[in-house]
Amino acid sequence: MPVRTILKWPDSRLSHVSLDVDASSPHTRQIAQDLRDTMVSALGVGLAASQVGLSDAICVICSKTFYSDDLKADPVLNDVIVLVNPKVIPVGDETFAWKEACLSVEDFAEKVRRYNTVDVEYSNLAGDKLKVRISGELSGVIQHETDHLIGKTFLERLSSEKRRKAKSIILSRKRRKAQLLK
């Protein structure tokens, strides 16, 4: 299966909102497989279709890194968790802060505040509609990946001052990298 090119911030396509898809279609299965292969190739733990320039509301998460009795590997693509058309609903106000990085935001990580517990409604590749309650780090991963489907990177979850500093650092690193490649 093809490994796709991951878009890098500030590519404007990362801000596009994804569209729901037919969960059990061959097209959706192919996209999920491509996402899985791309994520593994990039040594990531999650990847959303929007990160490779697609408008499909699909994301994959490494099931070996984030095992859960409630959120199991997909029955069709059984080495990853596949969330098709996911909806995330916060449960309560409790949050936690943890350091996030992203395959679309090169060489940068920052602490982000996420809801501790969320309900996730989604379909798997077999077309089953599921709802699970997830807490802790896996909750953070799901929120991070599903943010991509609504056109957000973790940078948008930072305070305005931290976001401004982060964007400045990232752009400065991109300029230096481009100069070295000349």
Disulfide bonds with the S-S distance in Angstrom:
none
